Amino acid sequence: MKGGMMAEKELIFTRRASGLVRELSWWDVFIMLIATPAASGILYYSVSTASSYPGASVPLAFFIGMIMFLPICASIAIVSSIMPRSGSLYILISRLVNPTLGYLAGFLFFLGYSLTIGVLGYIIMGIIGGILTSSGMASNITGFTNLGIALQSRLWRTIGGILWVAFFWLITLAGVRPFRNILRILFAIPGIATVITIIYFFFTSPSMAQLAFNHNWGPGTFQAILNAAKTNGWTAPSFSWSATIGVLLVVIWAYGGIEMASYASGEVKTPRRSMIKGFMWGWLGVGLLYIVLACAVYRPFGGFIGAYDFLYRNHPEVLKEIMPLVSPSVPFYISSIIKNTWIGVIIALAIALWFVNTMPPFFLGISRLIFAMAMDRAIPERLANVNPKNGAPTWATHLTAIVAVIGVILNMANVKIVLGTITFAVFFPLWLYGLGAMLLPYRRPDIYETSPIKTKIGGVPIVTIFGFLTFGIGWFIMLFCAREISTPIAIALAVAVVVGMILYFVQQGRNIKRGIDISKIYSQIPPE
């Protein structure tokens, strides 16, 4: 009897046991919740939307985004505590909604975030180069300037991007324990630098900021920028609700990736407690970080941020006559009011590491998604191979790295098409996940019974309520972002979906020829 059951398990899933190692704590989930989305929201969106959305309140927009992502985080936290398996969103959608839609959501998610790893690697080199260039120009340190200019070239961005991908590929292959330790270090460095930056902004008055800015960029530079902006048509805008809603487009992207930690739930210790604790504290942490930082940077600079952004976006030739062109970012503003060049460079580079620590959670999460799909035989079984010594998926990690390198290279061709494709691909699964969470207590009461949270409101399980809200918000996000989809992006998405579905049906055809009952796969939760 036992032998027969074992044979059946071997037939249904690629492996009898996942082979993964549970080494992550709730603290690691918390770190990934903040590290994954934080990069662009901290570095750019707080200060780079002023001219595109005049009158928008960035802190308020971040707060609205925080509220929007509350039911999403709550749904994922509860479901991943009930079903702590690698693959997370894919597992729920394929079991509760539809296997084919589960595969499609997983494929798009894999494609979008694997490419994102490469995009981040490419961007990081440009950010580091920009910081060194601006610091060198401000302090007349030629070495900084020359190195920064070199790092901003396409060649060195590409080389650097590939090197970053290779580094995190090796870290992920080394197993979850060294991965965890590296991630904690990469989180601590920019985290401490960001706290210092926030405090420095709050304790710097507008007059002090103007004096420090002029010290770094030349006498009268601060006022010259304000005057030039006004001369060219800029006026300090009053608050606008429509602009605040409009800036949600970048705010939504800033919160993107917040679900990534759930894909590693199969490697979290005590997941029933750790997933909920890590997700909800992480959601609160990243939201407050965005809001407080956005308030802090406007404290010393105020309307100057809008004036500078206006010239940089619309009249760069005018700005270039006043000072070197430097992309508006938090590192730029903090280094501009720290008179000591070396301290300014160190703080700015440390903050820039938010982009670096976004890459490892993507690597871990996407490789585990591939692993989960291979366990279900939705893709070739070899992708479920695991290193027996450290529990790290091997071929799944290799595939993630290959697509990430493609993401680096594609940045040299057309960044807008790449980013547009990524945006749709990564947000598409949300409404399907909401639908799955909404149906969970009714379609799979046997699984729901193990939930650590069974609270009901008006007789309706709270996971159903959160799922319903996630379903609606998922549709809103997808349609809201669809406004930016151009014809080339639509073509790229269509090609990606067609290729992905062809691969799926070829694989399922092979399963049928081998006598594998596909329905049995999706009627069960994968083994731990």
N, C-alpha and C positions, 0 to 999 in steps of 0.2 A: 504493500500500500504506500509506504513512504517512498520507495524507489519510484513508483509510478508518478507520485506527486512531484518528485524532483525532476523527472524527465519532462513532465508537463511544463514546469517552470523554465527549464532550459529551452523548450520549444517556444514559449511565449515571448520572453525577453532575451535580449542578447546575452545578459549575464544573470547568474543567480543572485548576486549581491553587487552593489555598486562598486565596492572597492575604495570608495572615497573615505577620507579621514575627517572626523569631526574635531577641528582644532580652533574654530572661531567662537568668540564670546559675543555677548550683547554689545560690548564696547566696539568690537570690530564691525558689527552691523551698523552701529551708530556712526563710526568713522566713514564707512562707505556711503551712508545716506547723505553725509555732508560733502565728502570729497568728490563724489561722482558728478553732481550738478554744479558745484560751487565755482568752477573756474571762470567762465565767462561772466556770470552774475557779479562776481567780486571784482574782477579786473576791468571789465568794460561797461556793462550795461548800466551801472550806477551813474556814469558820467558821459556816455557816448550817444545818448538819445535826445539830448536837449534841443538840437536844431531840427531833428526829424519829427519830433512830437512836442512842439512848443506849448508850454503850459501844463505839461504832464507832471504829476507828482510821482516820482519814481518810488519813494518809500511806500506810498499808498498802493501803487501797482504791484509791488512785491508782496504787500499784505493781502491783496485780492488773490494773487497767485498762490499764496500760502494757504488761504482758505479753500481755493479750488482743489488743491492737491491733498487736503485733509482726508476726504473720503477715499481717495485713491490709495494713500498710504495705509489708512485703517483697513481697507479691504485686503490689501496685500499682506499686511501684518497678521491679520486673523487667519487668512487662508494658508499662508506659509507656515503658520504655527500648527495648523491642522494637518497639512500635507508637507512636511519638511523634506522636500525632494529637490534635487538639482533640476533646473528647467522651469520651475515656478509658473509663470504665466502660461507657458506652453502646456504644462501638465494639466492645469485647470481647464483651459479652453478645449483641449483635445478630449478631455473626459466629460465635461459638462455641457459643452456647446456642440462641437463637431470635430472629428479628427482631422478632416481636410482643412477646415478653417484654423484649427490649432497649428497645423503644419505651416500654413500660409503666414499666420501671425509670427510664428517662430522664425521662419525664413526671412521675412522682412526685418524683424528685429535683429537677427544675426547679421544680415547684410548692412543695415544702417549703422549699427554700433561697431562692427568690425572696421568699416570704412572710417568711422569716427576716430578710432584709435590712430589710424594713419594721419588723418587731418590734424589731430592734436599734436602729434609728433612734428609735423610740418610747421604748425603755428608756433609751437614752443620756441623753436630756433629764431623765428622772426621776433618774438617778444623779447627774448634775451638780447638779441642784436639791437633792437630798438632802445632798450634800457641802457645798454652800453654806449650806443651812439649819442643819445640825448645827454647822458651824464658826461661823456667825453667833450661834447660841444659846450656844455654849460661850464665845465671846469677847465677847459683847454688841455685836457689830457688826450694827446693824439693817439696813444695806444688803444684807449677805450673806443675812440671814434672809429679807427680803422678796423678793429676787430668786430665792432658792432655792424659796420657796413658790410663786411664780408659775410657775417652770419645771416644777414637779411637777404642775401642773394638767393636766387632759386636753387642754384647748385648746392649751397651749404644747407639750405632749409631741407632739401631732399635728402642729402647725406645724413644730416642730423636727425631727421624724422625716421629714417630707416634704422639708425643706431638706437634711438629710443625704443622703437618696436622690438629690436633684437634684445635689448636689455630686459624688457618686461616679459618677453617670450621665455628667456632663460629663467627669470625669477618664478614665473608661473609653472614652468616645468620642474622646478626644484621642490615643489610641494607647497601645501597651504601654510605650513609653519613659517618658513623663511619669507613667503609672500606676506603673511600677517605682520611680521616684524618690520619688513621694509615699508609697508603701508603705514604703520604707526609712526615711523620716523618721518616719512614724507608728509604726513598729516600734521605732525607737531611743528615742523619748521615754518610752513606758511601760516599755520594757525596762530602761533606766537607772534609772528610778524604782523598779522592782520590785527590782532588785539592791540599791539603797540601802535599801529597806524591809526586805529579808531581813537585811542586815547590821545594821541598827538593831534589829530584833527580837532577833537572837542576842546583841547586846551590851547588851540591857536586861534587868536582873534582875527577878524578880517584885516585889520591894519598890520598885524604881525605877518600874516600870509603875504600881503602885498610887499612888505619890506624884504621878506625872505625870497620871494619869487624874483624880485628885481636884483637881489644879491646873486642869484644863480644864473639869471638870463640877461642881466644887463640893466642899468639904471633906466627907469621909466617904461620898461617893457610891459608891465601889468596894465598901466593906464593906457598905453598905446594900443593894446589889444582891444580894450573896451571902446576906445574912440574909433578905431578902424571898423569894428563890428557895427557900431551905430551909424557911421558914415555910409556903410554898404547896405543899410536897411534893417539891421537887427534892432529889436526893441525888447525890453524885459517883458515877457508875457505874463498875463494873469493866469490863475489856475483854470484848467480846462478839463471837464469830465471826459469829453470825447477824446482828447489827447491821452488822458490817463488810460482809457480803455484801449486806445490804439497801441500804446506801448506794451500791452499785454502780449503782443506777438513775440517780443524779445524776452519778456518775463517768463512765458511758457517754456521757451527754449532754455532759459536759465534754470528752470526746475527739472528739465529733462534728464533722465537717467536716474532719478530718485528711486526707481524700482529695482535697480541693478542688484542690490544686495540680496534680494529674494532668490536670485538664480543660484546663489551659493548656499541656500538653506540646508542642503544635504550635507554641508560641512560645518554646521553650527551646533555647538554643544547646547544641551537643554533647549531645543528650539521652541517649545511651547511657551517658554518665558522670554527667551532671548530675542526672538523675532519681534514680538509685540513691543517689548521694552526698547530695543534698538531702533525700530522703525519710528515709533512715536516720539521718542526723544530726539532722534535724528531729524524728523520733520520739523519739530519745534526749533532745533538748533540752526538748521540751514535757513529757515524763514527769518528768524531773529537776526542772524548774521547779515543777510541781505538788507533788511530794513534798517538796522542800526548803522551799517556802513554807509548806506545811501544818505542817511541823515547826517552822519559825521562829516562826510566830504563836503557837503553843502554848508556846513557851519563856518569854515574859514573863507570859502570861495564864493558862495552865493551865486549871483547872476553871472559872475565871470565864467563859470562853467559853460553856460549857454552861449556867451559871446565867443569863447574860444572854439567851441564845437561848431558854431555857425561859420566862422572863418575857415576852420579846417575842412569842413565839408563843402562849402560853397565858394570860398574865395581863398584857396590855398596860396595863390600867388601873392596876395596881400599879406597873409600871415608870414610867408617866407621872407618878406622884406623886414619884418620885425624880429623874428627869431627862427631858428630851424624848425622844420615841420616835424612835430612829434604827435603820434596818435594819442588822443585823449584817453587816459586810463587812470586807475587808482595809483599804480606805481609811478606814473608821470607826476601826478599831483603831490604825492607824499614826498618824492625825491626833490620836487621843486621848492618845498618849504623847509627842507632840512639843509642847513648851511654846510655841514660837513659832507663833502662829496662821497667819501668812502662809506659812511654810515648810510647815506641815501641810496647808494648802489646796492649795498647789502640788503637793506630792507626791501627795496624794489624787486631784487632778484628772488628774495625769499617769498614774497607775495606771488611772484610769477610761478612758483612751484605748485600752485593750485592746479595749473594746467597739467603738470607732470603727474600729480597724484590722482588725477582723473583716469589716467590710462590703466593702472593695475586693476581697479574694480571692473572695468570693461573687459579686460583680458580674462579675468576669473569668471565673470558672469557669462560671457559669450561662449567660452570654452565649455562651461557646464551646460549651457543650452544645447550646444551641438551634441555633447555627451548624452543628454536626456533624449534627444531625438533619435540618436543611434541606438539607445537602449530599447526604444519602441520600434526599431527597424524601419523608421520613416526615412532614414538615410543609411548609407553603408555602415555595416556593423563594426568595421574596423575603427570608426570614429569613437567607439565606446571603449577602446583599449585604455587601460590604466597602468601606470607604473606601479608594480607590486611593492616597491620599497617605500615610496612616499605618498601613494594614493593620488597622484596627479594624472589627469587625462592627457594622453600623449598626442595622438593624431588630431584630436579636437583642438588642442593648443596650437599645433602646427598649422592647421587650417585657418584659425583665427589670425595668426601672424602673417600668413600669405595674403589674406584679404586686406589686412591692415597696411601692408607694404603697397598693395595696389592703391589704397586710399592716399598714401603719401604721393605716389606718382601722379594720380589723377588731379591732385591739387595744382600741378604744373599746367594742366590743360584748361579746365574750366571749373573754378571753385564754386560758382553759383549753382551749376547743375549738381555737383556733388552734395553741397549743403542742402539744396532743395529736396533731393532724393532721400537724404538721411532724415530730414525733418519729418516727412510723411511716413517713412518706413518705421521709425521708432515710436511714433504716436498712434499708428494704426491699431496695435493690439489692445489699447486701453479699453475701448468700448466692448470688445469681446470679453475681456477679463471681467469687466463690470457685469456683463450678462451672466458669465459663469458663476461669479460670487453671489449674484442675485438668486440663481437657481439652486445653489448648493444644498440648502436645507431641505428642499423639496424633491430634487432628483436623486440625491445621494444622502439620505438621512443617516445611513450607516457611517459615513465619513463625518458628517456634521456632528454626530453624537460625541466625537472625541474633541470637539472644540473647547478651548479653555475659556471662551467667552460665549455664553448662550443668552445674553440679555435680549429681551424683546421689548419693543415699543408698540403699543396698540396691538399686541399679539403677533407682530411681525419681527422675525429675528433681525438683530442689528446688522449682521453681515449682509442680509438681503437689502436693508436700507442703504448701507454703504455701497453695495454693489449697484443698486439702482442709480445712486448719485454718480458713481464712477462711469456707468453706462452713458448717462446724459452728458457728463463733463467730457468724456472721451469723444463723443460725437461733436461737441462744441469745439474742442481743441483741433480735431481733424479738419473740420470745415473751416475754422478760423485760419488755420495754417494753409489750407488749400487755396486761399486768396493769392498766395505768393507763387503758386505753381504755374510755371510758364510752359510753352509747348515743348521745349527740349527736356524739361524735367518730367513732364507727362510721358514723353516717349521713353525716357530712361526708366521710369517706374514700370511702364507697361512691359518693356523688354525684360526687366528683372522678374516681374511676376510670372510671365510666360515661361522663362527659363526655369524658374523655381518649380513651377507646377509640372513641367515636363520631367524634371529630375524626380519629383515625387511619384508620379504615375509609373515611371520606369521602375523605380524601387519597389513599389507595391505590386507591380506585375511580377517581379522576381520573387517576392514573398509568396504570391499565390502559386507560382510554379513549384516552389519548394514545399507546398502544403501547409504553410503557416496560416493559421486562422487569425486574421487581422482584428476581427471583432473582439477576440479575447484580450488582445493587447490593451485596447482602449476601455475595456470594462474593469480594469484593475489599476491600482496605483503601483508604480515601479518599486522594486525592492530597495531596501536601504543598503 
